Amino acid sequence: MKSESSIPLPIIGSEVTTACGSPDKFTFETPHVLHDGKWIFFCTPGCQQDFIRDPQNSCLTNHIREEAD
């Protein structure tokens, strides 16, 4: 498995899709986490923390899985 440092983040200002499906411009302040070798972006730090606490049962998990398919 790749380490976090070997998976590049998007370019600052580029558009990313958050875990809930909303488009957003990426900044270093954009809440994000590496999960299963993929960067996941969040609208708020609260959503990020909920996902980090329990990624398998987060309210965003099903949406993230749908996006990956």
Rosetta blueprint (number, residue, H / E / L):
1 M L
2 K L
3 S L
4 E H
5 S H
6 S H
7 I L
8 P L
9 L L
10 P L
11 I L
12 I L
13 G L
14 S L
15 E E
16 V E
17 T E
18 T E
19 A L
20 C L
21 G L
22 S L
23 P E
24 D E
25 K E
26 F L
27 T L
28 F L
29 E L
30 T L
31 P L
32 H E
33 V E
34 L E
35 H E
36 D L
37 G L
38 K E
39 W E
40 I E
41 F E
42 F L
43 C L
44 T L
45 P H
46 G H
47 C H
48 Q H
49 Q H
50 D H
51 F H
52 I H
53 R H
54 D L
55 P L
56 Q L
57 N L
58 S L
59 C L
60 L L
61 T H
62 N H
63 H H
64 I H
65 R H
66 E H
67 E H
68 A H
69 D L
